[in-house]
Amino acid sequence: MDQGNWLQKLRRSRRDRWIGGVCGGLGEATSLPSWVWRLLFTGLVLGFGFGILPYVLLWIFVPEDETWYRY
């Protein structure tokens, strides 16, 4: 996958979200599932204490997905 391609299509997910949709959006934009991203951010918070900062920055600066899905 082209590195610029996944970065351009990165959006916060409206379907796969627990808090802000950041991990769901990363899961949709990359080849890793969203649970891996959640585990990574949780590990960074618990292990090193700095996982919250990148998550909050992504929550602020990554736009939300414009597509609305009905369940």
Distance bins in CASP14 RR format, pairs under 12 A and 6 or more apart:
PFRMAT RR
TARGET T0000
AUTHOR 0000-0000-0000
RMODE 2
METHOD distances of the structure
MODEL  1
1 7 0 0 0 0 0 1 0 0 0 0 0
1 8 0 0 0 0 0 1 0 0 0 0 0
1 9 0 0 0 0 0 1 0 0 0 0 0
1 10 0 0 0 0 0 1 0 0 0 0 0
1 27 0 0 0 0 0 1 0 0 0 0 0
1 29 0 0 0 0 1 0 0 0 0 0 0
1 30 1 0 0 1 0 0 0 0 0 0 0
1 31 1 0 0 1 0 0 0 0 0 0 0
1 32 0 0 0 0 0 1 0 0 0 0 0
2 8 0 0 0 0 1 0 0 0 0 0 0
2 9 0 0 0 0 0 1 0 0 0 0 0
2 29 0 0 0 0 0 1 0 0 0 0 0
2 30 0 0 0 0 0 1 0 0 0 0 0
3 9 0 0 0 0 0 1 0 0 0 0 0
3 10 0 0 0 0 0 1 0 0 0 0 0
3 29 0 0 0 0 0 1 0 0 0 0 0
3 30 0 0 0 0 0 1 0 0 0 0 0
4 10 0 0 0 0 1 0 0 0 0 0 0
4 29 0 0 0 0 0 1 0 0 0 0 0
4 30 0 0 0 0 0 1 0 0 0 0 0
5 29 0 0 0 0 1 0 0 0 0 0 0
5 30 0 0 0 0 0 1 0 0 0 0 0
5 31 0 0 0 0 0 1 0 0 0 0 0
6 25 0 0 0 0 0 1 0 0 0 0 0
6 26 0 0 0 0 1 0 0 0 0 0 0
6 27 0 0 0 0 1 0 0 0 0 0 0
6 28 0 0 0 0 1 0 0 0 0 0 0
6 29 1 0 1 0 0 0 0 0 0 0 0
6 30 1 0 1 0 0 0 0 0 0 0 0
6 31 0 0 0 0 1 0 0 0 0 0 0
6 32 0 0 0 0 0 1 0 0 0 0 0
7 25 0 0 0 0 0 1 0 0 0 0 0
7 26 0 0 0 0 0 1 0 0 0 0 0
7 29 1 0 0 1 0 0 0 0 0 0 0
7 30 0 0 0 0 1 0 0 0 0 0 0
7 58 0 0 0 0 0 1 0 0 0 0 0
7 62 0 0 0 0 0 1 0 0 0 0 0
8 29 0 0 0 0 1 0 0 0 0 0 0
8 62 0 0 0 0 0 1 0 0 0 0 0
8 63 0 0 0 0 0 1 0 0 0 0 0
9 25 0 0 0 0 1 0 0 0 0 0 0
9 26 0 0 0 0 0 1 0 0 0 0 0
9 27 0 0 0 0 0 1 0 0 0 0 0
9 28 0 0 0 0 1 0 0 0 0 0 0
9 29 1 0 1 0 0 0 0 0 0 0 0
9 30 0 0 0 0 1 0 0 0 0 0 0
9 62 0 0 0 0 0 1 0 0 0 0 0
9 63 0 0 0 0 0 1 0 0 0 0 0
9 65 0 0 0 0 1 0 0 0 0 0 0
9 66 0 0 0 0 0 1 0 0 0 0 0
9 67 0 0 0 0 0 1 0 0 0 0 0
10 21 0 0 0 0 0 1 0 0 0 0 0
10 22 0 0 0 0 1 0 0 0 0 0 0
10 23 0 0 0 0 0 1 0 0 0 0 0
10 24 0 0 0 0 0 1 0 0 0 0 0
10 25 1 0 0 1 0 0 0 0 0 0 0
10 26 1 0 0 1 0 0 0 0 0 0 0
10 27 0 0 0 0 1 0 0 0 0 0 0
10 28 0 0 0 0 1 0 0 0 0 0 0
10 29 1 0 1 0 0 0 0 0 0 0 0
10 30 0 0 0 0 1 0 0 0 0 0 0
10 37 0 0 0 0 0 1 0 0 0 0 0
10 58 0 0 0 0 1 0 0 0 0 0 0
10 61 0 0 0 0 0 1 0 0 0 0 0
10 62 1 0 1 0 0 0 0 0 0 0 0
10 63 0 0 0 0 1 0 0 0 0 0 0
10 64 0 0 0 0 0 1 0 0 0 0 0
10 65 0 0 0 0 1 0 0 0 0 0 0
11 17 0 0 0 0 0 1 0 0 0 0 0
11 20 0 0 0 0 0 1 0 0 0 0 0
11 21 0 0 0 0 1 0 0 0 0 0 0
11 22 0 0 0 0 1 0 0 0 0 0 0
11 24 0 0 0 0 1 0 0 0 0 0 0
11 25 1 0 0 1 0 0 0 0 0 0 0
11 26 0 0 0 0 1 0 0 0 0 0 0
11 27 0 0 0 0 0 1 0 0 0 0 0
11 28 1 0 0 1 0 0 0 0 0 0 0
11 29 1 0 0 1 0 0 0 0 0 0 0
11 58 0 0 0 0 0 1 0 0 0 0 0
11 61 0 0 0 0 0 1 0 0 0 0 0
11 62 1 0 0 1 0 0 0 0 0 0 0
11 63 1 0 1 0 0 0 0 0 0 0 0
11 64 1 0 0 1 0 0 0 0 0 0 0
11 65 1 0 1 0 0 0 0 0 0 0 0
11 66 1 0 0 1 0 0 0 0 0 0 0
11 67 0 0 0 0 1 0 0 0 0 0 0
12 18 0 0 0 0 0 1 0 0 0 0 0
12 19 0 0 0 0 0 1 0 0 0 0 0
12 20 1 0 0 1 0 0 0 0 0 0 0
12 21 1 0 1 0 0 0 0 0 0 0 0
12 22 1 0 1 0 0 0 0 0 0 0 0
12 23 0 0 0 0 1 0 0 0 0 0 0
12 24 1 0 0 1 0 0 0 0 0 0 0
12 25 1 0 1 0 0 0 0 0 0 0 0
12 26 0 0 0 0 1 0 0 0 0 0 0
12 27 0 0 0 0 0 1 0 0 0 0 0
12 28 0 0 0 0 1 0 0 0 0 0 0
12 29 0 0 0 0 0 1 0 0 0 0 0
12 34 0 0 0 0 0 1 0 0 0 0 0
12 37 0 0 0 0 0 1 0 0 0 0 0
12 55 0 0 0 0 0 1 0 0 0 0 0
12 58 1 0 0 1 0 0 0 0 0 0 0
12 59 1 0 0 1 0 0 0 0 0 0 0
12 60 0 0 0 0 0 1 0 0 0 0 0
12 61 0 0 0 0 1 0 0 0 0 0 0
12 62 1 0 1 0 0 0 0 0 0 0 0
12 63 1 0 0 1 0 0 0 0 0 0 0
12 64 1 0 1 0 0 0 0 0 0 0 0
12 65 1 0 0 1 0 0 0 0 0 0 0
12 66 0 0 0 0 0 1 0 0 0 0 0
12 67 0 0 0 0 0 1 0 0 0 0 0
13 19 0 0 0 0 0 1 0 0 0 0 0
13 20 0 0 0 0 1 0 0 0 0 0 0
13 21 1 0 1 0 0 0 0 0 0 0 0
13 22 0 0 0 0 1 0 0 0 0 0 0
13 23 1 0 0 1 0 0 0 0 0 0 0
13 24 1 1 0 0 0 0 0 0 0 0 0
13 25 1 0 1 0 0 0 0 0 0 0 0
13 26 0 0 0 0 1 0 0 0 0 0 0
13 27 1 0 0 1 0 0 0 0 0 0 0
13 28 1 0 1 0 0 0 0 0 0 0 0
13 29 0 0 0 0 1 0 0 0 0 0 0
13 33 0 0 0 0 0 1 0 0 0 0 0
13 34 1 0 0 1 0 0 0 0 0 0 0
13 37 0 0 0 0 0 1 0 0 0 0 0
13 38 0 0 0 0 0 1 0 0 0 0 0
13 58 0 0 0 0 0 1 0 0 0 0 0
13 59 0 0 0 0 0 1 0 0 0 0 0
13 62 0 0 0 0 0 1 0 0 0 0 0
13 63 0 0 0 0 0 1 0 0 0 0 0
13 64 0 0 0 0 1 0 0 0 0 0 0
13 65 1 0 1 0 0 0 0 0 0 0 0
13 66 0 0 0 0 0 1 0 0 0 0 0
13 67 0 0 0 0 1 0 0 0 0 0 0
13 68 0 0 0 0 0 1 0 0 0 0 0
13 69 0 0 0 0 1 0 0 0 0 0 0
14 20 0 0 0 0 1 0 0 0 0 0 0
14 21 1 0 0 1 0 0 0 0 0 0 0
14 22 0 0 0 0 0 1 0 0 0 0 0
14 24 0 0 0 0 1 0 0 0 0 0 0
14 25 0 0 0 0 1 0 0 0 0 0 0
14 28 0 0 0 0 0 1 0 0 0 0 0
14 63 0 0 0 0 0 1 0 0 0 0 0
14 64 1 0 0 1 0 0 0 0 0 0 0
14 65 1 0 1 0 0 0 0 0 0 0 0
14 66 0 0 0 0 1 0 0 0 0 0 0
14 67 1 0 0 1 0 0 0 0 0 0 0
14 68 1 0 0 1 0 0 0 0 0 0 0
14 69 1 0 0 1 0 0 0 0 0 0 0
14 70 0 0 0 0 0 1 0 0 0 0 0
14 71 0 0 0 0 0 1 0 0 0 0 0
15 21 0 0 0 0 1 0 0 0 0 0 0
15 24 1 0 0 1 0 0 0 0 0 0 0
15 25 0 0 0 0 1 0 0 0 0 0 0
15 27 0 0 0 0 0 1 0 0 0 0 0
15 28 0 0 0 0 1 0 0 0 0 0 0
15 34 0 0 0 0 1 0 0 0 0 0 0
15 64 0 0 0 0 0 1 0 0 0 0 0
15 65 1 0 0 1 0 0 0 0 0 0 0
15 67 0 0 0 0 1 0 0 0 0 0 0
15 68 0 0 0 0 1 0 0 0 0 0 0
15 69 1 0 1 0 0 0 0 0 0 0 0
15 70 0 0 0 0 0 1 0 0 0 0 0
15 71 0 0 0 0 1 0 0 0 0 0 0
16 22 0 0 0 0 0 1 0 0 0 0 0
16 23 1 0 0 1 0 0 0 0 0 0 0
16 24 1 0 1 0 0 0 0 0 0 0 0
16 25 1 0 0 1 0 0 0 0 0 0 0
16 26 0 0 0 0 1 0 0 0 0 0 0
16 27 1 0 0 1 0 0 0 0 0 0 0
16 28 1 0 0 1 0 0 0 0 0 0 0
16 29 0 0 0 0 0 1 0 0 0 0 0
16 33 0 0 0 0 1 0 0 0 0 0 0
16 34 1 0 1 0 0 0 0 0 0 0 0
16 35 0 0 0 0 1 0 0 0 0 0 0
16 37 0 0 0 0 0 1 0 0 0 0 0
16 38 0 0 0 0 1 0 0 0 0 0 0
16 65 0 0 0 0 1 0 0 0 0 0 0
16 69 0 0 0 0 1 0 0 0 0 0 0
16 71 0 0 0 0 0 1 0 0 0 0 0
17 23 1 0 0 1 0 0 0 0 0 0 0
17 24 1 0 0 1 0 0 0 0 0 0 0
17 25 0 0 0 0 1 0 0 0 0 0 0
17 26 0 0 0 0 0 1 0 0 0 0 0
17 27 0 0 0 0 0 1 0 0 0 0 0
17 28 0 0 0 0 0 1 0 0 0 0 0
17 34 0 0 0 0 1 0 0 0 0 0 0
17 37 0 0 0 0 0 1 0 0 0 0 0
17 38 0 0 0 0 0 1 0 0 0 0 0
17 59 0 0 0 0 0 1 0 0 0 0 0
17 64 0 0 0 0 1 0 0 0 0 0 0
17 65 0 0 0 0 1 0 0 0 0 0 0
17 69 0 0 0 0 0 1 0 0 0 0 0
18 24 0 0 0 0 1 0 0 0 0 0 0
18 25 0 0 0 0 0 1 0 0 0 0 0
18 34 0 0 0 0 1 0 0 0 0 0 0
18 35 0 0 0 0 0 1 0 0 0 0 0
18 37 0 0 0 0 0 1 0 0 0 0 0
18 38 1 0 0 1 0 0 0 0 0 0 0
18 41 0 0 0 0 0 1 0 0 0 0 0
18 42 0 0 0 0 0 1 0 0 0 0 0
18 55 0 0 0 0 0 1 0 0 0 0 0
18 59 0 0 0 0 0 1 0 0 0 0 0
19 34 0 0 0 0 0 1 0 0 0 0 0
19 38 0 0 0 0 1 0 0 0 0 0 0
19 41 0 0 0 0 1 0 0 0 0 0 0
19 42 0 0 0 0 0 1 0 0 0 0 0
19 52 0 0 0 0 0 1 0 0 0 0 0
19 55 0 0 0 0 1 0 0 0 0 0 0
19 56 0 0 0 0 1 0 0 0 0 0 0
19 58 0 0 0 0 0 1 0 0 0 0 0
19 59 1 0 0 1 0 0 0 0 0 0 0
20 26 0 0 0 0 0 1 0 0 0 0 0
20 34 0 0 0 0 0 1 0 0 0 0 0
20 37 0 0 0 0 0 1 0 0 0 0 0
20 38 0 0 0 0 0 1 0 0 0 0 0
20 41 0 0 0 0 0 1 0 0 0 0 0
20 55 0 0 0 0 1 0 0 0 0 0 0
20 56 0 0 0 0 1 0 0 0 0 0 0
20 58 0 0 0 0 1 0 0 0 0 0 0
20 59 1 0 1 0 0 0 0 0 0 0 0
20 60 0 0 0 0 0 1 0 0 0 0 0
20 62 0 0 0 0 1 0 0 0 0 0 0
20 64 0 0 0 0 1 0 0 0 0 0 0
20 65 0 0 0 0 0 1 0 0 0 0 0
21 27 0 0 0 0 1 0 0 0 0 0 0
21 28 0 0 0 0 1 0 0 0 0 0 0
21 29 0 0 0 0 0 1 0 0 0 0 0
21 34 0 0 0 0 1 0 0 0 0 0 0
21 37 0 0 0 0 1 0 0 0 0 0 0
21 38 0 0 0 0 0 1 0 0 0 0 0
21 41 0 0 0 0 0 1 0 0 0 0 0
21 55 0 0 0 0 1 0 0 0 0 0 0
21 58 0 0 0 0 1 0 0 0 0 0 0
21 59 1 0 0 1 0 0 0 0 0 0 0
21 62 0 0 0 0 1 0 0 0 0 0 0
21 63 0 0 0 0 0 1 0 0 0 0 0
21 64 0 0 0 0 1 0 0 0 0 0 0
21 65 0 0 0 0 1 0 0 0 0 0 0
22 28 0 0 0 0 0 1 0 0 0 0 0
22 29 0 0 0 0 0 1 0 0 0 0 0
22 34 0 0 0 0 1 0 0 0 0 0 0
22 37 1 0 0 1 0 0 0 0 0 0 0
22 38 0 0 0 0 1 0 0 0 0 0 0
22 40 0 0 0 0 0 1 0 0 0 0 0
22 41 1 0 0 1 0 0 0 0 0 0 0
22 51 0 0 0 0 0 1 0 0 0 0 0
22 52 0 0 0 0 0 1 0 0 0 0 0
22 54 0 0 0 0 1 0 0 0 0 0 0
22 55 1 0 1 0 0 0 0 0 0 0 0
22 56 0 0 0 0 1 0 0 0 0 0 0
22 57 0 0 0 0 1 0 0 0 0 0 0
22 58 1 0 1 0 0 0 0 0 0 0 0
22 59 1 0 1 0 0 0 0 0 0 0 0
22 60 0 0 0 0 1 0 0 0 0 0 0
22 61 0 0 0 0 0 1 0 0 0 0 0
22 62 1 0 0 1 0 0 0 0 0 0 0
22 63 0 0 0 0 0 1 0 0 0 0 0
22 64 0 0 0 0 0 1 0 0 0 0 0
22 65 0 0 0 0 0 1 0 0 0 0 0
23 29 0 0 0 0 0 1 0 0 0 0 0
23 30 0 0 0 0 0 1 0 0 0 0 0
23 32 0 0 0 0 1 0 0 0 0 0 0
23 33 0 0 0 0 1 0 0 0 0 0 0
23 34 1 0 1 0 0 0 0 0 0 0 0
23 35 1 0 0 1 0 0 0 0 0 0 0
23 36 0 0 0 0 1 0 0 0 0 0 0
23 37 1 1 0 0 0 0 0 0 0 0 0
23 38 1 0 1 0 0 0 0 0 0 0 0
23 39 0 0 0 0 1 0 0 0 0 0 0
23 40 0 0 0 0 1 0 0 0 0 0 0
23 41 1 0 0 1 0 0 0 0 0 0 0
23 42 0 0 0 0 1 0 0 0 0 0 0
23 51 0 0 0 0 0 1 0 0 0 0 0
23 54 0 0 0 0 0 1 0 0 0 0 0
23 55 0 0 0 0 1 0 0 0 0 0 0
23 58 0 0 0 0 1 0 0 0 0 0 0
23 59 0 0 0 0 0 1 0 0 0 0 0
23 62 0 0 0 0 0 1 0 0 0 0 0
24 30 0 0 0 0 1 0 0 0 0 0 0
24 32 0 0 0 0 0 1 0 0 0 0 0
24 33 0 0 0 0 1 0 0 0 0 0 0
24 34 1 1 0 0 0 0 0 0 0 0 0
24 35 0 0 0 0 1 0 0 0 0 0 0
24 36 0 0 0 0 0 1 0 0 0 0 0
24 37 1 0 0 1 0 0 0 0 0 0 0
24 38 0 0 0 0 1 0 0 0 0 0 0
24 41 0 0 0 0 0 1 0 0 0 0 0
24 55 0 0 0 0 0 1 0 0 0 0 0
24 58 0 0 0 0 0 1 0 0 0 0 0
24 59 0 0 0 0 0 1 0 0 0 0 0
24 62 0 0 0 0 0 1 0 0 0 0 0
24 64 0 0 0 0 0 1 0 0 0 0 0
24 65 0 0 0 0 1 0 0 0 0 0 0
25 32 0 0 0 0 0 1 0 0 0 0 0
25 33 0 0 0 0 0 1 0 0 0 0 0
25 34 1 0 0 1 0 0 0 0 0 0 0
25 37 0 0 0 0 1 0 0 0 0 0 0
25 38 0 0 0 0 0 1 0 0 0 0 0
25 58 0 0 0 0 1 0 0 0 0 0 0
25 59 0 0 0 0 0 1 0 0 0 0 0
25 62 1 0 0 1 0 0 0 0 0 0 0
25 63 0 0 0 0 0 1 0 0 0 0 0
25 64 0 0 0 0 1 0 0 0 0 0 0
25 65 1 0 0 1 0 0 0 0 0 0 0
25 67 0 0 0 0 0 1 0 0 0 0 0
26 32 1 0 0 1 0 0 0 0 0 0 0
26 33 0 0 0 0 1 0 0 0 0 0 0
26 34 1 0 0 1 0 0 0 0 0 0 0
26 35 0 0 0 0 0 1 0 0 0 0 0
26 36 0 0 0 0 1 0 0 0 0 0 0
26 37 1 0 1 0 0 0 0 0 0 0 0
26 38 0 0 0 0 1 0 0 0 0 0 0
26 39 0 0 0 0 0 1 0 0 0 0 0
26 40 0 0 0 0 1 0 0 0 0 0 0
26 41 0 0 0 0 1 0 0 0 0 0 0
26 54 0 0 0 0 0 1 0 0 0 0 0
26 55 0 0 0 0 0 1 0 0 0 0 0
26 58 1 0 0 1 0 0 0 0 0 0 0
26 59 0 0 0 0 0 1 0 0 0 0 0
26 62 0 0 0 0 1 0 0 0 0 0 0
27 33 1 0 0 1 0 0 0 0 0 0 0
27 34 1 0 1 0 0 0 0 0 0 0 0
27 35 0 0 0 0 1 0 0 0 0 0 0
27 36 1 0 0 1 0 0 0 0 0 0 0
27 37 1 0 1 0 0 0 0 0 0 0 0
27 38 0 0 0 0 1 0 0 0 0 0 0
27 39 0 0 0 0 0 1 0 0 0 0 0
27 40 0 0 0 0 0 1 0 0 0 0 0
27 65 0 0 0 0 0 1 0 0 0 0 0
28 34 1 0 0 1 0 0 0 0 0 0 0
28 37 0 0 0 0 0 1 0 0 0 0 0
28 62 0 0 0 0 0 1 0 0 0 0 0
28 65 0 0 0 0 1 0 0 0 0 0 0
28 67 0 0 0 0 0 1 0 0 0 0 0
28 69 0 0 0 0 0 1 0 0 0 0 0
29 37 0 0 0 0 0 1 0 0 0 0 0
29 58 0 0 0 0 0 1 0 0 0 0 0
29 62 0 0 0 0 1 0 0 0 0 0 0
29 65 0 0 0 0 0 1 0 0 0 0 0
30 36 0 0 0 0 1 0 0 0 0 0 0
30 37 0 0 0 0 1 0 0 0 0 0 0
30 40 0 0 0 0 0 1 0 0 0 0 0
31 37 0 0 0 0 0 1 0 0 0 0 0
32 38 0 0 0 0 0 1 0 0 0 0 0
32 39 0 0 0 0 1 0 0 0 0 0 0
32 40 0 0 0 0 1 0 0 0 0 0 0
33 39 0 0 0 0 1 0 0 0 0 0 0
33 40 0 0 0 0 0 1 0 0 0 0 0
34 40 0 0 0 0 0 1 0 0 0 0 0
34 41 0 0 0 0 0 1 0 0 0 0 0
35 41 0 0 0 0 0 1 0 0 0 0 0
35 42 0 0 0 0 0 1 0 0 0 0 0
36 42 0 0 0 0 0 1 0 0 0 0 0
36 43 0 0 0 0 0 1 0 0 0 0 0
37 43 0 0 0 0 0 1 0 0 0 0 0
37 44 0 0 0 0 0 1 0 0 0 0 0
37 51 0 0 0 0 0 1 0 0 0 0 0
37 54 0 0 0 0 0 1 0 0 0 0 0
37 55 0 0 0 0 1 0 0 0 0 0 0
37 58 0 0 0 0 0 1 0 0 0 0 0
38 44 0 0 0 0 0 1 0 0 0 0 0
38 45 0 0 0 0 0 1 0 0 0 0 0
38 51 0 0 0 0 0 1 0 0 0 0 0
38 55 0 0 0 0 1 0 0 0 0 0 0
39 45 0 0 0 0 0 1 0 0 0 0 0
39 46 0 0 0 0 0 1 0 0 0 0 0
39 51 0 0 0 0 0 1 0 0 0 0 0
40 46 0 0 0 0 0 1 0 0 0 0 0
40 47 0 0 0 0 0 1 0 0 0 0 0
40 48 0 0 0 0 0 1 0 0 0 0 0
40 51 0 0 0 0 1 0 0 0 0 0 0
40 54 0 0 0 0 1 0 0 0 0 0 0
40 55 0 0 0 0 0 1 0 0 0 0 0
41 47 0 0 0 0 0 1 0 0 0 0 0
41 48 0 0 0 0 0 1 0 0 0 0 0
41 49 0 0 0 0 0 1 0 0 0 0 0
41 50 0 0 0 0 0 1 0 0 0 0 0
41 51 1 0 1 0 0 0 0 0 0 0 0
41 52 0 0 0 0 1 0 0 0 0 0 0
41 53 0 0 0 0 0 1 0 0 0 0 0
41 54 1 0 0 1 0 0 0 0 0 0 0
41 55 1 0 1 0 0 0 0 0 0 0 0
41 56 0 0 0 0 0 1 0 0 0 0 0
41 57 0 0 0 0 0 1 0 0 0 0 0
41 58 0 0 0 0 1 0 0 0 0 0 0
41 59 0 0 0 0 0 1 0 0 0 0 0
42 48 0 0 0 0 0 1 0 0 0 0 0
42 49 0 0 0 0 0 1 0 0 0 0 0
42 51 0 0 0 0 1 0 0 0 0 0 0
42 52 0 0 0 0 0 1 0 0 0 0 0
42 55 0 0 0 0 1 0 0 0 0 0 0
43 49 0 0 0 0 1 0 0 0 0 0 0
43 50 0 0 0 0 0 1 0 0 0 0 0
43 51 1 0 0 1 0 0 0 0 0 0 0
43 52 0 0 0 0 0 1 0 0 0 0 0
43 55 0 0 0 0 0 1 0 0 0 0 0
44 50 1 0 0 1 0 0 0 0 0 0 0
44 51 1 1 0 0 0 0 0 0 0 0 0
44 52 0 0 0 0 1 0 0 0 0 0 0
44 53 0 0 0 0 1 0 0 0 0 0 0
44 54 1 0 0 1 0 0 0 0 0 0 0
44 55 0 0 0 0 1 0 0 0 0 0 0
45 51 1 0 1 0 0 0 0 0 0 0 0
45 52 1 0 1 0 0 0 0 0 0 0 0
45 53 0 0 0 0 1 0 0 0 0 0 0
45 54 0 0 0 0 0 1 0 0 0 0 0
45 55 0 0 0 0 1 0 0 0 0 0 0
45 56 0 0 0 0 0 1 0 0 0 0 0
46 52 0 0 0 0 0 1 0 0 0 0 0
48 54 0 0 0 0 0 1 0 0 0 0 0
49 55 0 0 0 0 0 1 0 0 0 0 0
50 56 0 0 0 0 0 1 0 0 0 0 0
50 57 0 0 0 0 0 1 0 0 0 0 0
51 57 0 0 0 0 0 1 0 0 0 0 0
51 58 0 0 0 0 0 1 0 0 0 0 0
51 59 0 0 0 0 0 1 0 0 0 0 0
52 58 0 0 0 0 0 1 0 0 0 0 0
52 59 0 0 0 0 0 1 0 0 0 0 0
53 59 0 0 0 0 0 1 0 0 0 0 0
53 60 0 0 0 0 0 1 0 0 0 0 0
54 60 0 0 0 0 0 1 0 0 0 0 0
54 61 0 0 0 0 0 1 0 0 0 0 0
54 62 0 0 0 0 0 1 0 0 0 0 0
55 61 0 0 0 0 0 1 0 0 0 0 0
55 62 0 0 0 0 0 1 0 0 0 0 0
56 62 0 0 0 0 0 1 0 0 0 0 0
58 64 0 0 0 0 0 1 0 0 0 0 0
END
